[in-house]
Amino acid sequence: MLFSAQNLTAQEVAQTQVEVEETVVQRTQDDFTQIEVQELPAAVQQAVERDYAGATIAEAYVKEHEGAQKFKLKLTTADGEEQELYADAEGNWIDKDKK
């Protein structure tokens, strides 16, 4: 009976470790933290619609830089091309080197 209880405890520990790993994993790239596309400011979403008509935002990231938020976007254009863009919170495009 004791063996059975120890086995159950090991299973519980293994399950807890998996849950913790899934919770802790947060994708970051170049000090950017991934966010939901819906969390992007309206100005950034409008800039994509205006300048990249038909494109879909596949991934969105944010970071604080010099006291302001900067956004990294991974787009799929209407013709299937993937692009990586950077914008400020007002929807202005930023040169990658100034991110």
C-alpha positions in Angstrom: 0.0 0.0 0.0 2.8 2.4 0.8 4.4 1.8 -2.6 1.1 2.8 -4.2 1.0 6.0 -2.3 4.5 6.9 -3.2 3.8 6.2 -6.9 0.8 8.5 -6.8 2.9 11.2 -5.2 5.4 10.9 -7.9 2.7 11.2 -10.5 1.3 14.3 -8.8 4.8 15.8 -8.7 5.4 15.1 -12.3 2.0 16.6 -13.2 2.7 19.7 -11.1 6.1 20.2 -12.9 4.5 20.0 -16.3 1.8 22.6 -15.2 4.5 24.9 -13.8 6.6 24.7 -17.0 3.6 25.5 -19.1 2.7 28.5 -17.0 6.3 29.9 -16.7 7.1 29.7 -20.4 6.6 33.1 -21.9 8.1 33.8 -25.3 10.6 36.6 -25.4 12.7 37.8 -28.3 15.2 40.6 -28.2 13.9 41.7 -24.8 10.4 41.8 -26.2 7.6 39.9 -24.4 4.9 38.2 -26.5 1.4 39.6 -26.1 -2.0 38.9 -27.6 -2.6 40.7 -30.9 -5.8 42.2 -29.3 -3.6 43.9 -26.7 -1.9 46.1 -29.4 -2.9 49.8 -29.3 -5.6 50.7 -31.8 -3.1 53.1 -33.5 -0.7 50.1 -34.2 -3.5 48.0 -35.6 -4.7 50.8 -37.8 -1.2 51.4 -39.1 -1.0 47.8 -40.2 -4.5 48.0 -41.9 -3.5 51.3 -43.6 0.1 50.4 -44.8 -0.2 46.6 -45.1 -3.8 46.1 -46.4 -4.8 42.5 -46.2 -2.0 41.5 -43.9 -2.6 39.4 -40.7 -0.7 40.0 -37.5 0.6 36.6 -36.6 2.5 37.5 -33.5 2.9 40.6 -31.4 5.5 41.6 -28.8 6.1 44.6 -26.5 9.0 46.1 -24.5 9.7 49.2 -22.6 12.4 51.3 -24.3 13.5 54.7 -23.1 10.3 55.2 -21.1 8.0 54.2 -24.0 6.4 51.0 -25.3 7.8 49.6 -28.5 6.0 46.8 -30.5 7.5 44.1 -32.6 5.0 42.6 -35.1 5.2 39.5 -37.2 2.9 39.8 -40.2 1.7 37.6 -43.0 1.0 39.8 -46.0 -1.9 39.3 -48.4 0.5 37.5 -50.8 1.8 35.1 -48.1 5.1 36.9 -47.3 6.2 37.1 -43.7 7.5 40.4 -42.4 8.8 41.7 -39.1 8.0 45.3 -38.2 8.5 47.6 -35.3 6.2 50.4 -34.2 5.7 52.8 -31.3 2.4 53.0 -29.4 1.2 55.8 -31.8 1.5 53.5 -34.8 4.6 55.1 -36.2 7.0 52.6 -37.9 10.4 52.3 -36.2 13.7 51.3 -37.9 14.8 48.0 -36.5 18.1 49.5 -35.3 16.2 52.0 -33.2 14.0 49.5 -31.5 
